[in-house]
Amino acid sequence: METAIKAINLTKRYGNFTAVDHINFEVYYGEVFAFLGPNGAGKTTTIKMLTTVTRPTEGTAIVGGYDVIKQPAKVREIIGVTPQEYTSDEDLTGWENLMLVAALYGIPKKEAKERAAELLDLVELSYAADRKVETYSGGMRRRLEIAMGLINRPIILFLDEPTLGLDAQTRAAIWDYVYRLRKQYGTTIFMTTHYLEEADRYAERIAIIDHGKILAIGTPKELKEKVGGDVITIEVSGDVNLARKVIEGIEGVTGVSVDGNTITFKVRNGNTAAPIILEALNKLSIRATSITIKEPTMDEVFLEFTGRRLRDEEGSSEDFMRFMRTIARARR
């Protein structure tokens, strides 16, 4: 697969603080690639370096074939960016905002009108094109921001927390538009999120980042397999200690724990292991009264690689204030 983005020892320091610490990764053309991590992990700083907003302290990155340090203007020509905070002018209409961004890119007026109409139709905002943005809901504004990021027909679109502050239904709708634009334009998507379910459902590959370091990269399935495969929970009727010994003796079983008559453990493939385990227990007259098999969740994946749960993390005061500003605008 051809590489759309390649980070090479990409590093950013602010004084004595290292926001991004010698990270290396690749993003392939046409894929949705996610940076998953808590607030303050280095996600936004990475996007700022990849989009030439801030210069790396060390290392570099190649975006669309161009070096972000040596060829920043070329990089900016081929990318689109939807930042966390709303950038549209509230005193202008949706149409006027798109035309303004098109003018900044130097797109001829006739072509800009065609693109603006096409994008408003894509994000289902044609009916609100002549309304001031101050009248838009949070979901409408986010859809407009995505359209603004696409006005220059980018080959790579950066989405920094694209659904921050939106309700679950609107978040799902935003992702519907993202997938629609990828299908229609073949756009490569680089997105950041701290929503575990978003990364799991929508990204083809995920990089887990924490304290400026990438801890793991892979497809959701690959990352879950690194945790230890499927989790099996069996409730038994009979000698639970004997049942535990039997289960521990089966090849591939790890992390066995007992709670009353319930035994929980991990195996590489639950559907393959379950019949073997049930047969072994049955031979010793130990009956399984219930059994469940489930994949590890992304929460368990994050816990495995970072030692803590993402939902328990708190962002910095700056992250919190940015979040509150986004919420306030979304409610207007």
JOPE-V271167 format. One record per helix or strand of 2 or more residues. SS is the DSSP state (h for helix, s for strand). FROM is the first residue (numbers start at 1). LEN is the number of residues. Records with the same first field share a line. If there is no record, write none. Layout:
# JOPE-V271167
SS: FROM-LEN, FROM-LEN
This chain:
# JOPE-V271167
s: 3-12, 17-12, 32-5, 58-6, 66-2, 79-4, 156-5, 188-6, 205-6, 213-6, 230-8, 254-6, 262-6, 287-9
h: 43-8, 72-7, 94-11, 109-14, 126-3, 133-3, 138-13, 168-18, 196-7, 220-8, 240-9, 270-14, 298-9, 310-3, 317-14
